[in-house]
Amino acid sequence: MSGKYKSILVGARGLTGRLVLQKLLERDEFEKVVVLGRKSCQVHHPKLTEYITQFNDLDKYTFWPESDVLFCCIGTTMAKAGGKEGFRKVDYDIPVNLARYCALFNIEFYLMSSLGADPNSPNFYLKTKGETEKAVLEAGIPTVKIFRPAVLLGRRNELRPGEEAGRLFLKLIKPFLKGRLRRYTPINAAAVAEAMIVTFLSGDKSTQIIENDKILELSKTL
């Protein structure tokens, strides 16, 4: 099978998004990859078309009707976004806006969320992630896959001191994460990227929330 699918990727400059982009460009099943971003991903490839956007002008793009799947890996931090309002504009507004187009054009929506996402959480980060999931699930898209990884491992292009400290701590206690605590096991971003790709290529059209353990299982099937 060669050149069968046309995909959209948002968040290609991030840790997981970079790896999803790499896999989309490597695999013959994908004939076209559209990247939407606020800055260039600095990647050049015959299959790749990139658009720089602030996500408030999505009506002008003509690729929507021909697209099969959208991979949304966008995310920021409170510090980088300048506070809660800026964080919500990235982690909630952008995915929810994209979901409307996926519903309109029957495009499968693959969202990278977070372990513990819950619209009722007292934690602002997890509450926002949960509200994003809820809005995407209610957007009317026939096929939605939500991935909830634990702390992501991998080399970032930017320094995030808080995340690095948490990542180091979890790596130290990883041998003790057993039983019900196993769900908190840190996961390589490459495994999340692999799981997103293999899930789409499986042809499963159901809507699912895929937790950390299941992501690890799926990544091993590639």
C-alpha positions in Angstrom: 0.0 0.0 0.0 1.6 3.3 -1.0 0.3 6.9 -0.9 -3.1 6.1 0.4 -3.6 8.7 3.1 -3.4 12.5 3.5 -2.7 13.8 6.9 -2.6 17.0 8.9 -0.2 17.5 11.8 -0.4 20.2 14.4 2.4 20.6 17.0 5.3 19.4 14.7 7.9 21.4 16.6 7.2 19.6 20.0 8.7 16.5 21.4 6.1 14.1 20.2 5.0 16.0 17.2 8.5 15.9 15.7 8.4 12.1 16.0 5.0 11.9 14.5 6.1 14.0 11.6 9.2 11.8 11.0 7.0 8.7 10.9 4.4 10.2 8.6 7.2 11.2 6.1 8.9 7.8 6.4 5.8 5.6 5.9 4.6 4.9 2.3 1.0 4.8 3.4 0.9 8.6 3.7 1.2 10.4 0.4 0.8 13.9 1.7 1.5 15.6 5.1 0.2 19.1 5.9 1.8 20.8 8.9 0.0 23.7 10.6 2.0 25.8 13.0 2.7 29.2 14.4 6.4 28.8 13.5 8.1 26.7 10.8 9.1 23.1 11.8 12.2 23.6 9.7 11.7 20.3 7.8 11.7 19.9 4.1 10.4 16.9 2.3 8.5 16.2 -1.0 5.4 15.0 0.8 5.4 17.9 3.2 3.4 21.2 2.8 3.7 23.7 5.7 1.4 26.6 6.6 2.3 29.2 9.2 -0.9 30.2 11.0 -2.3 31.6 14.3 -5.2 29.2 13.9 -7.8 32.0 13.4 -7.8 31.8 9.6 -8.4 28.1 9.0 -11.3 28.8 6.6 -8.9 29.9 3.8 -7.2 26.5 3.5 -8.3 24.1 0.8 -6.8 20.9 2.0 -9.7 20.0 4.4 -11.9 18.0 2.0 -9.1 15.7 0.9 -7.7 15.0 4.4 -8.1 11.7 6.2 -6.7 12.3 9.6 -5.5 15.1 11.9 -2.8 14.5 14.5 -2.9 17.1 17.2 0.2 17.1 19.4 0.2 20.8 20.3 0.9 21.8 23.9 2.7 24.5 25.9 3.5 25.3 29.5 2.2 27.9 31.9 5.6 29.7 31.9 6.0 29.7 28.1 2.4 30.8 27.6 2.6 33.6 30.1 -0.1 32.3 32.5 -3.4 30.4 32.5 -5.1 32.5 29.8 -2.2 31.9 27.3 -2.0 28.3 28.2 -5.7 27.7 27.6 -5.5 29.5 24.2 -3.0 26.9 23.1 -4.1 23.7 24.8 -7.9 24.2 24.6 -8.8 26.8 21.9 -6.6 25.4 19.1 -7.6 21.7 19.4 -11.3 22.6 19.8 -11.1 24.9 16.8 -9.5 22.2 14.7 -12.1 19.7 15.9 -14.8 21.8 14.3 -13.2 21.4 10.9 -12.6 17.7 11.4 -16.3 17.3 12.1 -17.3 19.3 9.1 -15.1 17.3 6.7 -15.3 13.9 8.4 -11.6 13.8 9.3 -10.4 11.5 12.0 -9.0 13.3 15.0 -6.1 12.0 17.0 -5.4 14.1 20.1 -2.5 13.8 22.5 -3.8 14.7 25.9 -2.4 13.7 29.4 -2.7 11.1 32.0 -5.2 12.3 34.6 -7.1 14.6 32.3 -10.4 15.5 33.9 -12.7 18.4 33.4 -13.5 18.3 37.1 -9.9 18.2 38.4 -8.8 20.9 40.8 -5.5 21.0 38.9 -5.7 23.7 36.2 -3.5 21.7 33.8 -5.5 18.5 34.1 -8.8 20.4 34.1 -7.9 22.1 30.9 -6.9 18.9 29.2 -10.1 17.3 30.4 -12.2 20.1 29.1 -10.4 19.9 25.7 -11.1 16.1 25.5 -14.8 16.7 26.3 -15.1 19.4 23.7 -13.4 17.3 21.0 -15.6 14.3 21.9 -18.7 16.4 21.6 -17.7 18.1 18.3 -19.5 15.5 16.2 -16.4 13.8 14.7 -17.1 10.1 13.9 -13.7 8.9 14.9 -11.7 10.4 17.8 -8.7 8.8 19.5 -7.4 10.4 22.6 -4.0 9.4 23.9 -3.2 10.0 27.6 0.5 9.4 28.2 2.3 9.9 31.5 5.4 12.0 31.8 7.1 12.0 28.4 10.8 11.0 28.0 12.9 12.3 25.1 15.1 15.2 24.0 13.3 18.5 23.6 14.3 21.5 21.6 13.6 23.7 24.6 14.5 23.6 28.3 11.6 23.0 30.7 13.1 23.0 34.2 10.0 22.0 36.0 9.3 19.1 33.7 12.9 18.0 33.7 12.8 17.8 37.5 9.6 15.8 37.5 10.9 13.5 34.8 14.1 12.8 36.7 12.1 12.0 39.9 9.8 9.6 38.0 12.7 7.8 36.4 14.2 7.3 39.8 11.0 5.8 41.2 10.1 3.9 38.1 11.2 0.5 39.5 8.6 0.9 42.3 5.7 1.8 40.0 3.9 -1.5 40.1 0.2 -2.6 40.3 -2.1 0.4 40.2 0.9 2.7 40.2 2.1 1.3 36.9 -0.1 3.7 35.0 2.3 6.5 36.1 5.3 4.9 34.4 7.1 7.5 32.3 6.9 6.8 28.6 9.1 7.7 25.6 7.6 10.2 23.2 8.6 7.8 20.4 6.2 5.2 21.8 3.4 7.7 21.8 4.1 8.7 18.2 4.3 5.0 17.2 1.0 4.3 18.9 -0.8 7.1 17.2 0.4 6.0 13.7 -0.3 2.3 14.2 -3.7 3.0 15.7 -4.7 5.0 12.6 -3.3 2.4 10.2 -5.2 -0.4 12.0 -8.4 1.0 10.4 -10.3 1.0 13.7 -13.0 3.7 13.3 -14.2 3.6 17.0 -13.8 6.5 19.4 -11.4 5.6 22.2 -9.5 7.1 25.1 -6.1 5.3 25.2 -4.3 5.3 28.5 -0.6 5.0 29.2 -0.4 1.2 29.5 -2.3 0.7 26.2 0.0 3.2 24.4 3.0 1.1 25.4 1.3 -2.0 24.1 0.4 -0.4 20.8 3.9 1.0 20.2 5.3 -2.5 20.4 3.1 -3.7 17.5 5.0 -1.7 14.9 
